[in-house]
Amino acid sequence: MSSYRKGKQLKEALQFARMSAKHASVLLLLLQLSCYFSPGSCGKVLVWPMEFSHWMNLKTILDELVQRGHEVTVLKSSVSHLSDPNKKSAIKFEIFPTSFTGHELYDFFTQWADKWIYMVQKDTYWEYFSELQEFFSGYSSYYLKLCKELVLNKELIVKLQDSRFDVVLADPFAPCGELLAELFKIPLVYSVRFTPGYTLERRSGGLTLPPSYVPIIQSGLGGQMTFIERVKNMICLLCFDFGFKMFNEKWDQLYSEVLGRPTTFSEVAGKADFWLVRSYWDFEFPHPFLPNFDFIGGLHCKPAKPLPKDMEDFVQSSGEEGVVVFSLGSMISNMTEERANVIASALAQLPQKVIWRYEGMKPANLGANTQLYKWIPQNDLLGHPKTKAFATHGGANGIYEAIYHGIPMVGLPLFAEQPDNVAYMRAKGAAVTLDWKTMSSADLLNALKTVIYDPSYKENVLKLSRIHHDQPLKPLDRAVFWIEFVMRHKGAKHLRPAAHNLTWFQYHSLDVIGFLLACVTIITILAIKVCLLIYEKLFKAGKKNKRD
């Protein structure tokens, strides 16, 4: 190729890169219109989402689907905070009215988060599970009412039915998506991080997760369990299975009423064509998998972008010591003054500069090396070459960003699955764990110094990072591939194991074992009877010969 032609192509590429937002929108519109001229290449996706961090992951997938020309419609209640109405989006939001008002779901979560963080003693096992059951009861009641208002909205259901969607993409943590898929007779794809105790994955998905070596989510256990820990793991599994049964009762009733036939939530959820699990083997411990499950953990991670100028100047002022990123997520907005000062005192003693995401009153012990921000570009900070450590509450999104960029962690788990996430990282040698409620300034200071100056933590997290990056497809590409696969083939029933068609005693081969035992018993009895008969005849013949 001539240098002139190369130069011309480069010039054209630069001109394309400088296209205005208006031209980019036109290009996207043309991409979507191309679906009409190439039938089957693009589809219509109906989405039943979950709020908060679940939505962040789901939206990453939806944005990519839109970029590829698919039409995406998200069902959103009138009180949902999924999107900013002032911002334009290529994603279509179908808003339905609800009797809820204001911030009820947000308030519910924040109140329970505060209770878990400050009041519930996780060491008091039965109290913890009792509170957990109460939480899921309230959570279930909220979504049950929301689902009922949706499916009983006949005008909306008819409108959705007429739209002829190709697939339902849902988060099983917010039930109802599987009911819509069943109503409209279209395939279902789940996007899930986990369900409590892996109950839905095990009972509806058919996933085999032996408690002898697979730590149950929310048990707080790592991959190598002692005998006592295996006992705890089994108790944890039984508790969640019992809670799942209690949770399902009202949902079973609703699904049976709506579908006009006896059914259960678990049965309908079991018809999911594919499960996209927001995890990966860099995070998980090895366990059995199925062909209609795939890992997409870290799909939201991306190379770091430049920081805002004021933040970049602060980071650069750290010199060779570098910076520490401290963030406890968006749910913690009312940290007690005592906890804030414990943290501030520890951070002030570090030679590193510290960027702390914090929304409360300025702590009295705040050091000159620490800057407070109400919001931080976390992924970009973790990808900055001067970042040395990440102090985190243990949310899956933040941990995956740390793995992606190879940053060792200090975990301060607060609630939900965060203790499990941090326990996994600790077991893999990439994190130190502290108790949020009891840690002292010295504890936090020593933990941060350990992960910064002990090279093993950096080496271990870099090993996880290499595993994460060494994949044949990026997690986001894999997620979109499977959704398109399900649309192309109008489902993926050929990937679902036959276990879905078996009863529990058939699944465990109890009928076969019973039959074989019966056969062995009958043969044994017959053999004994034959032996006794032969013995009796021989005995009688011997007596007769003796008399003769």
N, C-alpha and C positions, 0 to 999 in steps of 0.2 A: 504494500500500500504506500503511495507516495506521501511525502511530508505535507504537501498541499492538502491532500484529502484528509489526512489525520488532523491538520490544523482546522480544516472546515468543520469536521465532526466535533472537535473539541469546542469550537465557537458555538455550534448549534446546541451542544449539551449545556454550555454555560448560559445561553439564552433561555433554554428550557428551565434551568434551575432558578432563573430570575423571574419566572412567570409570576404575575400578581395573584393574589388570593382569588380574585374573580376568575381568572383563566384556569386556575387549579380546580375551582368548583365546576366550571364548564367541562373540564376534562373528566372529572368524576361523574358528572351527569351523562356524558357520552359513554363512559364505561358501563354505567347502569343500563343505558338504552341498548347497549350491544347485546344484552341478555335477550331482548325481544327478537333479535336477528339470528341468534344462535340458541335455539331452544335446548333446555336441559343443562346449559352451562351455568346458569344462575338460579337461585332459589329464593323462597320466601321463608323467613325464620321468625317464629313467634317465641317471645322470651318471657319467662316468669322468673323474676330476679329476687335476690335477697339484698338487703340494705348493707351499708357500712363497707368494710374491707372486701366482703364477698362481691359487692357490686364493682369495686375497682378492678378485680380480676376478670369478671365477666365482661365489663366494658372494653377491656383490652382485646378480647376475642371479637366482640361485636364491631369494634372499629375496623379490625382487619377484615371481617366479613363484608362490611360496607365498601372497603377499599377494593375488594375483589368483585364488586358488582352485585352483591346480594341485597335483597330488601329485608331490612330488620325492623320488626315492630316489638316494642317493649310494653308490656302491660304495667300500668302504674296507677296506684290509688291516688285519689285527690289530695291526700295528706303526705304522700311520699316525698322524700328529699333526694331522689335518684339523680335529678338533673336540674340545672339552673334554667328557668324559663326564659331568662334574658339572653342566653347563649344559643346560637343556632347550632343545630346538629343534624348530621345526615341520618341519624337514627330516628325513627318515628316512634313517638310515645303515644300510646292509646290510654287515655286517662279515664278511669271509671269512678263514679261517686262512691263514697263510703260514709258510714255514720260516725267514724272516728273523727276527732278534731285535733288540731294543733300538732304537738310533738309527742303524742302518746307512746309510740314505739321507741323513739329516742329516749324519752324520759324513763320508760320501763327498763331499757338496757343500762342507762347510766345509774339508776337507783340500784339495780342488781349488781352492777360492776362495783359500786361503792361498798355494797354489803359484802361481796366476796373479798374485796381487797382489805377492808378494815375490820370486818367482824367475824367472818367464818374462819374457824380454825381447821385447816386442811389436815392436820394431824389427828383431829377428832373425826374419825372415819365416818361414823354414822351420822353425825351432824352435817358433815360435808355433803353426803349423798341425800340427806333429807332436804337440805337447802337447794341442792341441784334439782331434785324432783319437783320442788315447789316452783323453781324458776321455769322449768320446762312446761309445767302445768299452765302458768300464766302466759308463757310464750305461745303455747299451743292454742290457748283460747283466743289470743289476738289473731293469729293467722287463720284459725278455723272460721272466725267471724268474717274476716276479709275474703277468704275463699268462697264462703257461702254467698256473700254480697256480689261477688264476681259471677259465679255460675248461675245465680238466680236472676241476673240482669239479662233477660231474654233478648232485648234489642241488641246488646253488645255481643252476646253469644252468636246470634244469627249473623251479625256483621262479620265476626271472626270466621264463622263457618263458610260464608260466601267468599272470603278472601283466599281460601284454598291454600293454606300454608303447607310447606313441604316438611317441616320439622318443628318440634317444640324443644327449645333449649331452656333447661330449668336448673335451679339450685335446690336439691332435696332438703336443705336445711329450712327452706320455706315451702312446706307442702302445698300442693294444688296444681303444679305444672303437669304432673303425671295424670291428673284427672282431666285436664284440658286435652292432653294427647289422646286419652281414651275416648273422650267425647267426640273429637274431630277425626278419630281413626287415622292418626298420622304418627310417624316415628317420634321417639323421645330420646334426647341426649341429656345426660346429667353432667353438670360441672360441680365438683364437690371437693372440698378439702378433707372432710371427714364427717361422719355423723357420730354422736356420742356412743362410745363403746363399739364403734364400727357395726352397730346393730343393723342398719339398713344395708350396708355393703354385704354383711354376712347373710342376713335373713332374706333379703330381696335380690341382692346381686349374685348370691351363690358363692361369694368369695370365702375360701377356707383360710382362717386365721387361727391356728392352734394357740391357745393361751399358755401352753407349755413353753413357748419361746417367742411369741409375738406379743409385745406389751400392748395392752388395751389402751386406746386413747383416753386421756384424762385419769390414768392411773399414776402418771408421773414417773413411770419406770423406764429404764433403758433396755438395751438389747440383751445384756448378760444378766440373767436373774438368778438370785439365790433361791433356796427352797421357800423361805418365808415370803420372798417377793413373788414367787409363783403362786403361793396361796393367796396373797393380796390380789394378784392379777385375776385369778379365778373368781374371787369374791366380787371384784370390780365388774367382771363380765356378767355374772349372775344378776347383780344389782341393775345394770343397764338393760339386760334382757327383760327383767321384771318391769322396769320403768317404761321400756318400749311397748310392752303389752298394755300397760295402763294408758300410755299416751295415745295408742291406736284406737281405743274403743270409740271415741266420739268421731274420729276420722272414718272409721269403718262404717259407722251409721250414715254419715254424710255421703260418702262415696256410693253406698248402696242405694240411698234415696235418689241421688242424681242420675245414676246409671240405670235405675229401675230393675236391679237384680242384686241378690246377695253377693257381696264382695268384701274385700278388705283393702286397707291402704297398702299393706305389704304386698298383696297380690298385684295390685295395679302398678306399684313402683317396680315390681319384679319384671315388668314388661319393657323396661327401659332397654333400648337397643345398644346404647353405649354409655360408658362411664368415663368421663375425663377427670382424673384425680390430680389435684393441684399439689403434687409432691414428686419426688424422684429418688433414685437410689443413693444420691449423695446425702439425702435427708433421712430416708427410711432405713430400717433394718430388713434384711432379706426375708421374704415370705412368699407363699404361693400366689400366683396371679392368674388371670383368665384372659382369653383373647378379646373379650369385649370391654376390657379395662385398659387404659393407657395413662401414663404419667405425663403431666404438663406443668410440673412445678417450676416456678421461676419465669413463667411466660411474660410477666410484666417487666422483668429486668432488661436493662439495655446499657450500652456504653455511656459513660458519664458525659454530660454536657458542661460547658463552662459555667462557673458559678456567677451570681450577681457580683458586680465590682466591689461593693463594700465587704461582702463575705470573702471574696477572693483575696482582698488586701489583708483581711484579718488572718486568713489561713497562711498566707505567705509570710506574715510577721512571726510565725511560729518557729522559723528556722529549721534546724535539723531535728528538733524534738518532735515536730509534727503536731497533729491535732487529735482530739478525742471527740467523737460525736455521741451525744447523750439525748435519747428520745424515748419516752414511754407511751408514744402513740397519741391518738386524738381523743380517746375516751377519758383520760385523766386530766381534768381541768380544775379540780378542787383539792389539790394536794395539801395536806396539813402543813402548817407553818413549821412544825417540828421536823417532819420528814424533809421538807425543802431545805432547811438549814443543815441537816445531816449531810445531804447531797452536796450542797454548796460548799460546806467546809472541806469535804473530801476533794472536790474538784479544784479548790483553791490551792491545794498542796501539790498538785501535779506540775511538773515542768512543762507539760504540753499546754497548748491553747485548747480551749473547750468551746464547742458550739452546742448549746443546750436548748432543745425545744421545750418551752415552758410558757404557760399562759397566766400563772398566778402572780401574786405580789412579789416584788423583788426580795429575795432572801437577804437577811441581814449579814450573813456570812459569805456573800458572793465575792469571789476573788477577782482581781484585775485581769486574770487570764481567761475569764469566762464571759461569753457573750450570750444573751438570752434572745431567742427568736420565737414568735408565735407560730411560725411555719418555716420549715427548712426543706430544700430540695435533697431529700435523704439519699436517693440513688446517686445523685451527682457528687454528694459529699463522700459517700462510701467509695466511690470510684476515683476520688482525688488521690494523687500519689503521696500526699502528706498525711493522710488519715492513718492512724496507728491502731485505734480500737473503737469499738462500738458498744456502748452501754444501752441495752434494749429491754423492753418488757417481754420480748419473746414472741411477738406476732409473726405469723408465717411469712408475710410479705417482707418485713424487715430482715428476718433471718436469711431469706433467699437472696436479698440484695447483698447482704454481707458475704454469703457463700460465693455469689457471682463475682464479687470484686476481691475476695480473699482477705477479709478483715476479721480478726479474732474478736470474740464477744465476751461481755460480762452480762449475764442474764439476771433480770429482776422480774421474774414472772408474777403476774397479778391475778389472772383469772382465766376461765375457759381452758383451752388446750395449751396455753402458754407454758405451764410447768413441763408439759410433755415435750414441747419444741426445744426448750432449753436443756431438758434432760438428755435429749437425743444429741444435741451439740456437745454437751459435757462428756457423754459416753464416747463421742468421736474425737475428743481432745481438742475441740475448737472453742470451748467456752468455759467460764467459771460461773457458778450459780451462787446467788445470795438471796436471803429471805428479806423481802421488801419491808416487812413490818418490824423485824428485829435487828437489821444490820446497823452497825455503827459507822461513823465516818472513817474509822481505821479499817473496817472491813472492806468498804468500797474502795478506799485508796489502795489497799494491798491487792485487791482483786484486779484493779485496772493496771497496776504496776506488773502483776504476774503475767497478764496476757500481752502486755507491751514488751516486757524485757525477757520473758522466757520464750526462746525461739521455737519451742515445740508447738505452741499454740498457732503461731503464724504458719509453720510448716504443715500442720494438720488441716487448717482451713484452706490453705492453698491446694492441698491434695483434693479436698472436696470440690474446690473451684475447678480444678482440672477435670474431675469426673463430670461435673455439671456441663462444662463446655464441650466435652468429648462425646457428642451425640450426633447421630446421622442426620437428624432434623432438629431445628430449633423448637422448643416447646410450643410456641405460638403457632408455628407452621403445622406442627403435628395436631394441635387442637382443631385448627381450621380444616385440615385434611380429613379428619374423622367426621366432622360435621358434614362436609361436602360428600364424603363417602356414603353416609347414611341417606343423604338427599338423593344421590345418584341411584342408589340401589333400593330406595323406598324402604329403608330399614336395614338391620344387620342381624336378623334372626339366626343366620347361619353361624354367627360367632357366639351365640348364647349356649351355655352348656345344658345338657339334658337334665341336669339336677333340678331345673325349674319345674319339670313335669313329674317329679317324684315326691312322695310323701316322706315325712321325716324318718319313718322306719324303713322305707325303701332306700332312702339316701344312705343310711347307715348299714344297709344290707341285713337288717335284723330279720326280715322275712326269709332271706337266703340262708342266713345262719341257722334260723329256726328249722327250716326245711332240711338242711344238712344234718343238724343234730337229731331231727326226727328219723332220718334215714339211718344214721349210725345206730340210734337206739333200737330201731326195728330190726336191723341186721344183727345187732348184738343179741337181742332177745331171741331171734330165730336161731342164731348160732348156738346159743345156750340150750334152747329147747331140743335142737337136733342132737347136740352132744349128750344131753340127758336121755333122750330116746335111745340113742346108740348104746349108751352105758347100761340103760335098763335092759335092753335086749341081750347085750353081752352078758350081763349079770344073771339074767334068767337062763340063758343058754348054758352058762357055767354051772348053775345049780342043777340043771337037768342032767348034764353030763356026769356030775358028781354022784347023783342018785343012781344013774345007770351003772 
